[in-house]
């Protein structure tokens, strides 16, 4: 595959094979239709009816009393923590989780302290968790324990339900709430072949991103007990997250949660196809994806991740460096078998020209 291969036979440009993230997904035609006809109101006053319908639908899907529409999953996670952790309490999270590595907003806003718990494949060590939860002299109490599934930094790994149950029970015994960062919760549900509510049952609150594989243009929902969600609604306004005629966006979210879940299995299948193909290329080491995230270790090729990113981009394939010697590739509804095969051609071409192949 060469640069010329990005131009199709009829002279049209071949769009890039964009594996950077499932956040690049665009709204479906059905979403645009629903957005154009959505009943609207002022969500900051007497409520937006479409946003309210999305919240009720999401709460039902997740098995919770109530839900709140938020601009992003990051805000939904922050609202959950602010609503359940008191000032100078601990927020425990697996050490490679998105909440611990990339968020931590409650520390700046309330004085809550974040503590990472080491784990494997996104599952925190239960002995270390018990140690952190245990009371002791000069120890801060734990307010919230955070889980993440599927796990962004662990190659889309899915937490076993038994592990989630163990974390939930240990946290409950210690008087701490459990929050589930479910940015890709529906991917986990499809991988486990269980309803999302079965997973969410092992958490007091759960966030669900609508703008990744589910393809809505924006937004997330936070679900949980009615009293907690009511406090989160007040906190959302405090943080500047009040939304007016937000039904325009919530309409796309409704289509996302009601029609876009089952097709995630296609993304998982294409991730497996990509992983199998790249694993056959000399110099590349690849994870076995449970969901839609493929991590490719390129260290043995003699090129680092940034060099690989640039080389693949010249061949019409977009990926993200994930550390010095690792690439992250994420499949989504704009990536089919054809796009996977184009990506594999590009990977093979770069590997063949890498220093280690000389």
TIMIKOL-750796 format. One line per 2 residues: number of its first residue (from 1); their letters; for each residue x, y, z of N, C-alpha, C. Coordinates in steps of 0.2 Angstrom, whole numbers, plus 5000, padded with zeros to 4 digits. Example, Ala and Ser with C-alpha at 12.3 -4.5 7.8 and 13.67 -1.06 7.14 Angstrom:
% TIMIKOL-750796
1> AS> 5066,4972,5039,5062,4978,5039,5066,4984,5039 | 5064,4989,5035,5068,4995,5036,5064,5000,5039 $
***
This chain:
% TIMIKOL-750796
1> XX> 5004,4994,5000,5000,5000,5000,5004,5006,5000 | 5003,5011,4996,5007,5017,4995,5002,5023,4996 $
3> XX> 5005,5029,4996,5001,5035,4997,4996,5035,4992 | 4998,5033,4985,4993,5033,4980,4987,5029,4981 $
5> XX> 4987,5024,4986,4982,5020,4987,4976,5024,4991 | 4977,5030,4993,4972,5034,4996,4968,5037,4991 $
7> XX> 4970,5037,4985,4965,5039,4980,4962,5034,4976 | 4955,5033,4976,4952,5028,4973,4952,5028,4965 $
9> XX> 4950,5022,4962,4951,5022,4955,4947,5027,4951 | 4941,5029,4954,4938,5035,4950,4940,5042,4952 $
11> XX> 4946,5042,4955,4949,5048,4956,4947,5052,4963 | 4942,5049,4966,4939,5051,4973,4944,5050,4978 $
13> XX> 4945,5054,4983,4949,5053,4989,4946,5048,4993 | 4951,5043,4995,4949,5038,5000,4949,5041,5007 $
15> XX> 4944,5041,5010,4944,5044,5017,4949,5040,5022 | 4952,5044,5026,4957,5040,5031,4953,5035,5035 $
17> XX> 4957,5030,5036,4954,5024,5040,4956,5027,5047 | 4951,5030,5051,4952,5033,5057,4951,5029,5063 $
19> XX> 4956,5026,5066,4956,5022,5071,4958,5025,5078 | 4958,5032,5078,4961,5035,5084,4956,5034,5090 $
21> XX> 4949,5034,5088,4945,5033,5094,4938,5032,5091 | 4933,5029,5095,4926,5029,5093,4923,5035,5094 $
23> XX> 4926,5040,5097,4923,5047,5098,4922,5050,5091 | 4925,5048,5086,4925,5051,5079,4919,5049,5075 $
25> XX> 4915,5045,5078,4908,5043,5075,4904,5049,5074 | 4900,5048,5068,4896,5054,5067,4888,5052,5068 $
27> XX> 4884,5056,5069,4877,5054,5070,4874,5050,5064 | 4869,5046,5065,4866,5042,5060,4860,5046,5057 $
29> XX> 4858,5044,5051,4852,5048,5048,4846,5048,5053 | 4845,5043,5056,4839,5042,5061,4840,5048,5067 $
31> XX> 4846,5049,5069,4848,5054,5074,4846,5061,5071 | 4848,5062,5065,4847,5069,5063,4839,5070,5062 $
33> XX> 4835,5064,5060,4828,5065,5059,4825,5066,5066 | 4827,5063,5071,4825,5063,5078,4826,5070,5081 $
35> XX> 4832,5073,5079,4834,5079,5082,4830,5085,5079 | 4828,5084,5072,4824,5089,5069,4817,5090,5072 $
37> XX> 4814,5084,5074,4807,5084,5076,4807,5084,5084 | 4812,5084,5088,4812,5083,5095,4808,5089,5098 $
39> XX> 4803,5087,5103,4800,5092,5107,4805,5095,5112 | 4805,5102,5113,4810,5106,5116,4807,5110,5122 $
41> XX> 4811,5111,5127,4809,5115,5133,4815,5118,5136 | 4815,5121,5141,4821,5124,5144,4823,5120,5150 $
43> XX> 4828,5116,5149,4830,5111,5154,4832,5114,5161 | 4834,5121,5161,4835,5124,5167,4829,5127,5171 $
45> XX> 4823,5127,5167,4817,5129,5170,4812,5124,5172 | 4807,5123,5168,4803,5117,5169,4804,5111,5165 $
47> XX> 4810,5111,5162,4813,5104,5159,4812,5104,5152 | 4816,5100,5149,4816,5099,5142,4813,5092,5141 $
49> XX> 4807,5091,5137,4804,5084,5137,4808,5079,5134 | 4812,5081,5129,4816,5075,5126,4822,5073,5130 $
51> XX> 4825,5078,5134,4830,5076,5139,4827,5072,5144 | 4821,5073,5146,4818,5070,5152,4816,5062,5149 $
53> XX> 4814,5062,5143,4813,5055,5140,4820,5051,5140 | 4825,5054,5138,4831,5051,5138,4833,5049,5145 $
55> XX> 4832,5053,5150,4834,5051,5157,4830,5045,5159 | 4824,5045,5158,4820,5040,5160,4821,5033,5157 $
57> XX> 4823,5034,5150,4825,5028,5146,4831,5025,5149 | 4836,5029,5150,4843,5027,5152,4842,5024,5159 $
59> XX> 4838,5027,5163,4838,5025,5170,4835,5018,5170 | 4830,5016,5166,4827,5010,5165,4832,5005,5162 $
61> XX> 4836,5007,5157,4841,5002,5154,4846,5000,5159 | 4848,5005,5164,4853,5004,5169,4851,5001,5175 $
63> XX> 4844,5001,5176,4841,4998,5182,4842,5003,5188 | 4841,5009,5187,4842,5014,5192,4836,5018,5193 $
65> XX> 4835,5022,5199,4829,5025,5200,4828,5032,5195 | 4834,5035,5194,4834,5041,5190,4840,5042,5186 $
67> XX> 4840,5047,5182,4846,5048,5178,4846,5056,5176 | 4852,5058,5174,4853,5065,5173,4857,5065,5166 $
69> XX> 4855,5069,5162,4859,5071,5155,4864,5076,5157 | 4871,5074,5155,4876,5079,5156,4880,5080,5149 $
71> XX> 4884,5085,5149,4887,5087,5142,4892,5081,5141 | 4895,5078,5146,4901,5073,5144,4901,5068,5150 $
73> XX> 4904,5062,5148,4905,5057,5153,4910,5060,5159 | 4915,5064,5157,4919,5067,5162,4915,5071,5167 $
75> XX> 4911,5075,5165,4906,5078,5169,4902,5074,5173 | 4899,5069,5170,4895,5064,5174,4899,5060,5179 $
77> XX> 4905,5058,5178,4909,5055,5183,4910,5060,5189 | 4912,5066,5187,4913,5071,5192,4907,5073,5196 $
79> XX> 4901,5073,5193,4895,5074,5197,4894,5069,5202 | 4895,5062,5200,4894,5057,5204,4899,5057,5210 $
81> XX> 4905,5059,5209,4910,5059,5215,4908,5065,5219 | 4906,5071,5216,4905,5077,5221,4898,5075,5225 $
83> XX> 4894,5072,5222,4887,5070,5225,4888,5065,5231 | 4893,5061,5231,4894,5056,5235,4900,5056,5240 $
85> XX> 4905,5060,5238,4911,5061,5243,4911,5067,5246 | 4912,5067,5253,4913,5073,5257,4920,5076,5256 $
87> XX> 4920,5082,5258,4927,5085,5258,4932,5081,5263 | 4938,5080,5260,4943,5077,5263,4942,5069,5264 $
89> XX> 4938,5067,5260,4937,5059,5260,4941,5057,5254 | 4943,5050,5254,4946,5047,5249,4942,5045,5243 $
91> XX> 4944,5046,5237,4941,5043,5231,4946,5038,5228 | 4944,5031,5229,4948,5026,5227,4947,5024,5220 $
93> XX> 4952,5023,5215,4951,5021,5209,4957,5016,5206 | 4955,5012,5202,4961,5008,5199,4966,5013,5196 $
95> XX> 4973,5011,5197,4978,5016,5196,4979,5018,5188 | 4976,5014,5184,4977,5016,5177,4970,5018,5174 $
97> XX> 4965,5019,5178,4958,5021,5176,4958,5028,5173 | 4953,5030,5169,4953,5036,5167,4951,5041,5172 $
99> XX> 4947,5040,5177,4946,5044,5182,4952,5046,5186 | 4956,5041,5187,4962,5043,5191,4968,5046,5187 $
101> XX> 4969,5044,5181,4974,5046,5177,4972,5053,5174 | 4966,5054,5171,4965,5060,5167,4959,5065,5170 $
103> XX> 4956,5063,5176,4951,5067,5178,4952,5071,5185 | 4950,5068,5190,4952,5070,5197,4949,5077,5198 $
105> XX> 4944,5079,5195,4941,5086,5196,4939,5087,5203 | 4937,5082,5207,4934,5083,5213,4940,5086,5218 $
107> XX> 4946,5084,5217,4952,5086,5221,4952,5093,5221 | 4952,5096,5215,4952,5104,5214,4946,5107,5217 $
109> XX> 4940,5104,5217,4934,5108,5218,4932,5107,5226 | 4934,5101,5229,4931,5100,5235,4937,5098,5241 $
111> XX> 4943,5096,5238,4948,5094,5243,4947,5087,5244 | 4943,5083,5240,4944,5076,5241,4950,5073,5238 $
113> XX> 4953,5068,5241,4959,5065,5239,4959,5059,5235 | 4962,5058,5229,4962,5052,5225,4967,5048,5227 $
115> XX> 4966,5041,5227,4971,5036,5228,4970,5031,5223 | 4976,5029,5220,4976,5024,5215,4977,5017,5218 $
117> XX> 4973,5012,5216,4974,5005,5218,4977,5001,5212 | 4983,4998,5213,4986,4995,5207,4981,4989,5205 $
119> XX> 4981,4987,5199,4977,4982,5197,4980,4978,5190 | 4977,4974,5188,4978,4970,5182,4973,4970,5177 $
121> XX> 4974,4972,5171,4968,4972,5166,4962,4976,5168 | 4964,4982,5172,4958,4986,5175,4955,4984,5181 $
123> XX> 4957,4978,5183,4954,4975,5189,4958,4977,5195 | 4956,4981,5200,4961,4983,5206,4962,4977,5210 $
125> XX> 4968,4977,5213,4970,4971,5218,4965,4972,5224 | 4961,4966,5225,4956,4967,5231,4960,4967,5238 $
127> XX> 4965,4964,5238,4969,4965,5245,4971,4972,5246 | 4973,4975,5241,4975,4982,5242,4969,4987,5243 $
129> XX> 4964,4985,5240,4958,4989,5241,4955,4988,5248 | 4955,4982,5251,4953,4981,5257,4958,4985,5262 $
131> XX> 4964,4985,5261,4969,4989,5265,4967,4996,5265 | 4966,4999,5259,4964,5006,5258,4957,5008,5262 $
133> XX> 4953,5003,5261,4946,5004,5265,4946,5003,5272 | 4951,5000,5275,4951,4998,5282,4952,5005,5286 $
135> XX> 4948,5005,5291,4949,5011,5296,4956,5011,5299 | 4959,5017,5301,4965,5017,5305,4966,5024,5307 $
137> XX> 4971,5024,5312,4973,5031,5315,4976,5035,5309 | 4974,5041,5309,4977,5046,5304,4975,5044,5297 $
139> XX> 4970,5040,5296,4968,5038,5289,4962,5042,5287 | 4961,5044,5281,4955,5047,5279,4950,5042,5277 $
141> XX> 4944,5043,5278,4939,5038,5276,4938,5038,5269 | 4935,5033,5266,4934,5033,5259,4927,5035,5258 $
143> XX> 4926,5039,5253,4919,5041,5251,4916,5037,5245 | 4920,5037,5240,4918,5033,5234,4924,5029,5231 $
145> XX> 4922,5023,5229,4926,5018,5225,4924,5018,5218 | 4929,5019,5213,4927,5020,5206,4929,5014,5202 $
147> XX> 4925,5011,5198,4926,5006,5194,4926,5008,5187 | 4929,5005,5182,4928,5006,5175,4928,5000,5170 $
149> XX> 4923,5000,5166,4922,4994,5162,4918,4997,5156 | 4920,4995,5149,4926,4992,5148,4932,4997,5150 $
151> XX> 4938,4995,5150,4943,4999,5153,4947,5002,5147 | 4947,5009,5147,4951,5013,5142,4958,5011,5141 $
153> XX> 4962,5011,5147,4969,5011,5146,4971,5003,5147 | 4967,4999,5148,4969,4992,5148,4966,4988,5142 $
155> XX> 4966,4992,5136,4964,4989,5130,4957,4986,5129 | 4953,4990,5132,4946,4988,5132,4944,4982,5136 $
157> XX> 4948,4981,5141,4946,4975,5145,4940,4976,5149 | 4936,4970,5150,4930,4970,5153,4931,4967,5160 $
159> XX> 4928,4971,5165,4929,4968,5172,4924,4962,5173 | 4927,4956,5176,4922,4951,5178,4917,4953,5183 $
161> XX> 4911,4950,5182,4906,4952,5187,4907,4950,5194 | 4911,4945,5195,4913,4943,5201,4917,4948,5205 $
163> XX> 4922,4950,5201,4926,4956,5203,4922,4962,5205 | 4918,4964,5201,4914,4970,5203,4909,4969,5209 $
165> XX> 4907,4963,5210,4903,4961,5216,4907,4961,5222 | 4913,4959,5221,4918,4959,5227,4920,4966,5229 $
167> XX> 4921,4970,5224,4922,4977,5226,4916,4981,5229 | 4910,4979,5226,4904,4982,5229,4903,4981,5236 $
169> XX> 4904,4974,5237,4902,4972,5244,4907,4975,5249 | 4914,4975,5247,4919,4977,5252,4918,4985,5253 $
171> XX> 4916,4988,5248,4915,4996,5248,4909,4997,5253 | 4903,4993,5252,4897,4994,5256,4899,4993,5263 $
173> XX> 4903,4988,5265,4905,4986,5272,4909,4992,5275 | 4912,4995,5271,4917,5001,5273,4913,5007,5273 $
175> XX> 4906,5007,5271,4902,5013,5271,4904,5018,5265 | 4907,5015,5260,4908,5019,5254,4904,5018,5248 $
177> XX> 4902,5023,5244,4898,5022,5238,4903,5019,5233 | 4899,5016,5228,4903,5014,5222,4900,5017,5216 $
179> XX> 4905,5020,5212,4903,5023,5205,4906,5019,5200 | 4903,5018,5195,4905,5015,5189,4906,5020,5183 $
181> XX> 4912,5020,5181,4913,5024,5175,4912,5019,5169 | 4906,5020,5166,4904,5016,5161,4904,5019,5154 $
183> XX> 4909,5023,5153,4910,5027,5146,4908,5022,5141 | 4911,5016,5141,4910,5011,5136,4906,5005,5139 $
185> XX> 4901,5006,5143,4898,5001,5147,4894,4996,5142 | 4891,4999,5137,4888,4995,5132,4892,4990,5129 $
187> XX> 4898,4992,5127,4903,4987,5125,4904,4981,5129 | 4905,4983,5136,4906,4978,5141,4900,4973,5141 $
189> XX> 4894,4976,5141,4888,4972,5141,4887,4967,5135 | 4889,4970,5129,4889,4966,5123,4894,4960,5124 $
191> XX> 4900,4962,5126,4905,4957,5127,4903,4951,5132 | 4900,4953,5137,4898,4948,5142,4891,4945,5141 $
193> XX> 4888,4948,5136,4881,4945,5134,4876,4946,5140 | 4876,4951,5143,4872,4952,5148,4869,4959,5148 $
195> XX> 4863,4961,5151,4860,4967,5150,4864,4972,5154 | 4864,4978,5152,4869,4983,5155,4867,4984,5163 $
197> XX> 4860,4983,5164,4858,4984,5171,4861,4978,5176 | 4863,4973,5173,4866,4967,5177,4873,4970,5179 $
199> XX> 4877,4973,5175,4883,4976,5177,4882,4982,5182 | 4878,4986,5180,4877,4992,5184,4874,4991,5191 $
201> XX> 4872,4985,5192,4869,4983,5199,4875,4983,5204 | 4881,4982,5202,4886,4982,5207,4889,4989,5207 $
203> XX> 4885,4994,5207,4887,5001,5208,4881,5005,5210 | 4883,5010,5214,4877,5015,5217,4875,5020,5211 $
205> XX> 4881,5022,5208,4879,5027,5202,4883,5024,5196 | 4881,5026,5190,4885,5024,5184,4884,5029,5179 $
207> XX> 4889,5030,5175,4889,5035,5169,4889,5031,5163 | 4886,5034,5158,4886,5030,5151,4887,5036,5146 $
209> XX> 4893,5035,5142,4894,5040,5137,4890,5038,5131 | 4887,5043,5127,4883,5042,5122,4887,5044,5115 $
211> XX> 4893,5047,5115,4896,5049,5110,4902,5045,5107 | 4903,5039,5110,4908,5034,5107,4905,5030,5103 $
213> XX> 4905,5023,5104,4902,5018,5099,4895,5019,5098 | 4891,5022,5102,4884,5023,5101,4883,5029,5096 $
215> XX> 4888,5033,5095,4887,5038,5089,4883,5044,5090 | 4881,5045,5096,4878,5052,5097,4883,5057,5096 $
217> XX> 4881,5064,5095,4887,5069,5094,4889,5071,5101 | 4886,5070,5106,4888,5073,5112,4884,5070,5118 $
219> XX> 4887,5070,5124,4883,5069,5130,4884,5062,5133 | 4882,5062,5139,4882,5056,5144,4876,5056,5148 $
221> XX> 4875,5051,5151,4870,5050,5157,4873,5048,5163 | 4871,5050,5169,4873,5048,5175,4866,5045,5178 $
223> XX> 4867,5039,5181,4861,5036,5184,4862,5033,5191 | 4857,5033,5195,4858,5031,5202,4852,5032,5206 $
225> XX> 4852,5032,5212,4847,5034,5217,4844,5041,5215 | 4837,5041,5216,4834,5048,5215,4837,5054,5219 $
227> XX> 4839,5053,5225,4841,5058,5229,4848,5060,5227 | 4852,5055,5225,4859,5057,5222,4859,5060,5216 $
229> XX> 4854,5058,5211,4854,5062,5205,4851,5069,5206 | 4847,5070,5210,4844,5076,5212,4850,5081,5214 $
231> XX> 4854,5079,5218,4860,5083,5220,4864,5084,5214 | 4865,5079,5210,4870,5079,5204,4867,5085,5200 $
233> XX> 4860,5085,5199,4857,5090,5195,4859,5097,5197 | 4858,5098,5204,4860,5105,5207,4868,5106,5205 $
235> XX> 4872,5101,5206,4879,5102,5205,4881,5103,5198 | 4877,5100,5193,4878,5101,5186,4877,5109,5185 $
237> XX> 4872,5112,5187,4871,5119,5187,4877,5123,5190 | 4879,5121,5195,4884,5124,5199,4891,5124,5194 $
239> XX> 4892,5119,5191,4898,5118,5186,4897,5121,5180 | 4891,5124,5178,4890,5128,5172,4888,5123,5167 $
241> XX> 4885,5117,5169,4882,5112,5164,4875,5112,5163 | 4872,5118,5165,4865,5119,5163,4864,5119,5156 $
243> XX> 4859,5116,5153,4858,5116,5146,4850,5118,5145 | 4849,5122,5140,4843,5125,5138,4839,5120,5134 $
245> XX> 4838,5121,5128,4834,5117,5123,4838,5111,5121 | 4841,5107,5126,4845,5102,5125,4842,5096,5122 $
247> XX> 4836,5096,5121,4833,5090,5118,4835,5089,5111 | 4838,5094,5107,4841,5093,5101,4846,5088,5101 $
249> XX> 4851,5088,5106,4856,5083,5107,4853,5077,5110 | 4849,5078,5115,4846,5072,5119,4842,5067,5114 $
251> XX> 4840,5070,5109,4836,5066,5104,4841,5061,5101 | 4847,5063,5099,4852,5059,5096,4854,5053,5102 $
253> XX> 4854,5055,5108,4856,5051,5113,4850,5045,5114 | 4844,5047,5113,4838,5042,5113,4839,5037,5108 $
255> XX> 4841,5039,5102,4842,5034,5096,4848,5030,5098 | 4853,5033,5101,4859,5029,5103,4858,5024,5108 $
257> XX> 4854,5025,5113,4853,5020,5118,4848,5015,5116 | 4844,5016,5111,4838,5012,5109,4840,5008,5103 $
259> XX> 4844,5010,5099,4846,5007,5093,4853,5005,5091 | 4857,5007,5095,4865,5007,5093,4869,5002,5097 $
261> XX> 4865,4998,5102,4869,4994,5106,4871,4987,5103 | 4866,4984,5100,4868,4977,5098,4873,4977,5092 $
263> XX> 4873,4983,5088,4878,4983,5083,4886,4984,5085 | 4887,4985,5092,4893,4985,5094,4897,4979,5093 $
265> XX> 4893,4973,5093,4897,4967,5092,4901,4967,5085 | 4898,4971,5080,4902,4971,5074,4909,4975,5075 $
267> XX> 4909,4980,5079,4915,4983,5081,4920,4978,5084 | 4917,4974,5089,4922,4969,5092,4924,4964,5087 $
269> XX> 4920,4962,5083,4923,4957,5078,4928,4960,5073 | 4927,4967,5072,4932,4970,5067,4939,4971,5071 $
271> XX> 4938,4973,5078,4944,4973,5082,4948,4967,5082 | 4944,4961,5083,4948,4955,5083,4951,4953,5076 $
273> XX> 4948,4955,5071,4951,4954,5064,4957,4958,5063 | 4957,4965,5066,4963,4969,5066,4968,4966,5070 $
275> XX> 4967,4964,5076,4972,4961,5081,4975,4954,5078 | 4971,4950,5075,4974,4944,5072,4978,4946,5066 $
277> XX> 4976,4951,5062,4981,4952,5056,4987,4956,5058 | 4987,4960,5063,4993,4964,5065,4998,4959,5069 $
279> XX> 4995,4954,5072,4999,4949,5076,5003,4945,5072 | 5001,4944,5065,5005,4940,5061,5011,4944,5057 $
281> XX> 5011,4951,5059,5016,4955,5056,5022,4955,5060 | 5028,4953,5057,5034,4953,5061,5036,4959,5065 $
283> XX> 5038,4959,5071,5039,4964,5075,5034,4967,5079 | 5028,4965,5078,5022,4968,5082,5019,4963,5087 $
285> XX> 5018,4966,5093,5014,4962,5098,5008,4965,5099 | 5002,4961,5100,4996,4964,5100,4992,4960,5105 $
287> XX> 4987,4964,5109,4983,4961,5114,4977,4958,5110 | 4974,4953,5114,4968,4950,5112,4962,4954,5114 $
289> XX> 4959,4958,5110,4954,4963,5112,4947,4959,5114 | 4945,4961,5120,4938,4959,5122,4933,4963,5119 $
291> XX> 4934,4969,5117,4929,4974,5115,4932,4977,5108 | 4932,4984,5108,4934,4987,5102,4941,4991,5102 $
293> XX> 4945,4989,5107,4951,4993,5107,4957,4988,5106 | 4961,4989,5101,4967,4985,5100,4974,4989,5102 $
295> XX> 4978,4986,5106,4984,4989,5107,4990,4986,5104 | 4994,4989,5100,5000,4986,5096,5006,4989,5099 $
297> XX> 5010,4984,5101,5017,4986,5104,5022,4986,5098 | 5025,4991,5097,5030,4992,5091,5037,4992,5092 $
299> XX> 5039,4991,5099,5046,4992,5101,5051,4988,5097 | 5049,4982,5095,5054,4977,5092,5055,4980,5084 $
301> XX> 5051,4984,5082,5052,4986,5075,5058,4992,5074 | 5060,4994,5080,5065,5000,5079,5062,5007,5078 $
303> XX> 5056,5007,5078,5052,5014,5077,5048,5015,5084 | 5048,5021,5086,5043,5022,5092,5036,5024,5089 $
305> XX> 5032,5025,5094,5025,5025,5092,5023,5032,5088 | 5027,5037,5090,5026,5043,5086,5028,5042,5079 $
307> XX> 5034,5039,5078,5036,5038,5071,5031,5033,5067 | 5028,5028,5071,5023,5024,5068,5017,5028,5066 $
309> XX> 5015,5032,5070,5009,5036,5069,5010,5040,5063 | 5016,5044,5062,5017,5048,5056,5017,5043,5050 $
311> XX> 5020,5038,5050,5021,5033,5044,5014,5031,5042 | 5010,5029,5047,5003,5026,5045,4999,5032,5042 $
313> XX> 5000,5038,5045,4996,5043,5042,4997,5045,5035 | 5004,5044,5033,5005,5045,5026,5002,5040,5022 $
315> XX> 5000,5034,5024,4997,5029,5021,4989,5029,5022 | 4987,5034,5025,4980,5035,5025,4976,5031,5031 $
317> XX> 4980,5030,5036,4978,5026,5042,4980,5031,5049 | 4975,5032,5052,4976,5037,5058,4975,5032,5065 $
319> XX> 4980,5033,5069,4980,5029,5075,4983,5034,5081 | 4983,5032,5087,4986,5036,5092,4991,5033,5096 $
321> XX> 4997,5036,5097,5002,5034,5101,4999,5033,5108 | 5001,5027,5112,4998,5026,5118,5004,5024,5123 $
323> XX> 5008,5029,5124,5015,5027,5127,5020,5028,5122 | 5027,5026,5124,5032,5027,5119,5032,5022,5114 $
325> XX> 5030,5016,5115,5031,5010,5110,5024,5007,5109 | 5019,5010,5110,5012,5007,5109,5007,5011,5105 $
327> XX> 5004,5008,5101,4998,5012,5097,4992,5009,5100 | 4987,5014,5100,4980,5012,5101,4976,5012,5095 $
329> XX> 4972,5007,5093,4967,5007,5087,4960,5005,5090 | 4955,5009,5088,4949,5008,5091,4944,5008,5085 $
331> XX> 4940,5002,5085,4935,5001,5079,4929,5004,5081 | 4925,5006,5076,4918,5009,5077,4914,5008,5071 $
333> XX> 4908,5011,5070,4904,5009,5065,4906,5012,5058 | 4911,5016,5058,4914,5018,5051,4920,5014,5049 $
335> XX> 4921,5009,5053,4927,5004,5052,4924,4997,5050 | 4924,4995,5044,4921,4989,5042,4927,4984,5040 $
337> XX> 4926,4978,5037,4931,4974,5036,4936,4977,5030 | 4933,4981,5026,4937,4984,5021,4942,4989,5024 $
339> XX> 4940,4993,5028,4944,4997,5032,4950,4994,5036 | 4948,4988,5039,4952,4984,5043,4958,4982,5038 $
341> XX> 4956,4979,5032,4961,4977,5028,4966,4982,5025 | 4963,4988,5024,4967,4994,5022,4972,4995,5028 $
343> XX> 4970,4995,5034,4974,4996,5039,4980,4991,5040 | 4978,4985,5039,4983,4979,5039,4988,4980,5034 $
345> XX> 4986,4982,5028,4991,4983,5022,4996,4989,5025 | 4993,4994,5028,4998,5000,5030,5002,4997,5035 $
347> XX> 5000,4994,5040,5004,4991,5046,5010,4987,5043 | 5008,4982,5038,5013,4978,5035,5018,4982,5031 $
349> XX> 5016,4987,5028,5021,4991,5024,5026,4995,5028 | 5023,4998,5034,5028,5001,5038,5033,4996,5042 $
351> XX> 5030,4991,5044,5034,4986,5047,5040,4983,5042 | 5038,4983,5036,5043,4980,5031,5049,4985,5030 $
353> XX> 5047,4991,5031,5052,4997,5030,5056,4999,5036 | 5054,4996,5042,5056,4998,5048,5064,4996,5049 $
355> XX> 5067,4999,5053,5075,4998,5054,5076,4990,5056 | 5071,4987,5060,5072,4980,5062,5071,4975,5057 $
357> XX> 5068,4978,5051,5067,4973,5045,5073,4974,5040 | 5077,4979,5041,5082,4979,5037,5088,4974,5037 $
***
